[in-house]
Amino acid sequence: MRRRFGLKNRNQRGREEEPMATHSGGNGSRFGPEEYPLPETLEEAEQLAASIEEAVRRETGGAVRNLHVEVSRKGVFLEGYCDTYYCKQLAQQAAMCLSGDDRLTNRIEVS
């Protein structure tokens, strides 16, 4: 159970990025910034990551191995491994309930 927080991430060119910022509600989003704001502090990011991790474990029955949740100013990232696409979908749905669907990247691999 690892959690990373993208506060001082480096981009592809090695430059440091700014810490988390408030979500601006991208194009076509059905959720506005008031409904699903990005955490503004490390403590809030930790709480959101822990809540998402708990929800994913509960909804999938713990079937996602090496589950890793990262919360950064760019959104929420899920990583891990599972046996079925259905399990991956369950994990994504559980995370979307807490993070909003326009900020979630599901990198869980089906193996």
Phi, psi and omega in degrees: 000095179248145173228134175244153178233126187279049179270087186105042174291159173250136179279184185298335180267005177086005179276143178288140177259163179290156174295179184306148179229170179287137180294137183260002179065072187306175182300135176076004181286139175266358178246130179270173182296335180289329183279320183224068179286149173290147177298143180262344180235163178298321180298316178295322178296318178297317179296317179296315179298317179295319179295317179295316180300316179297317180296318179295315179298318180295312184290330182261000183065028180075019185280351177270116180276148179051043181298132180223127179243126178242130177245123179221179180294342179272352179134202182246136181237129175255136175223150178156193182223142175214172186268338184225155175293329178299316178298318178299318179294320177298317179298316180296316180297318179297318180290323181297329180297333182257335187250344187088138189286340183277356182241011185254132173241120182261105179256020178291130181262136176267122182229000000 
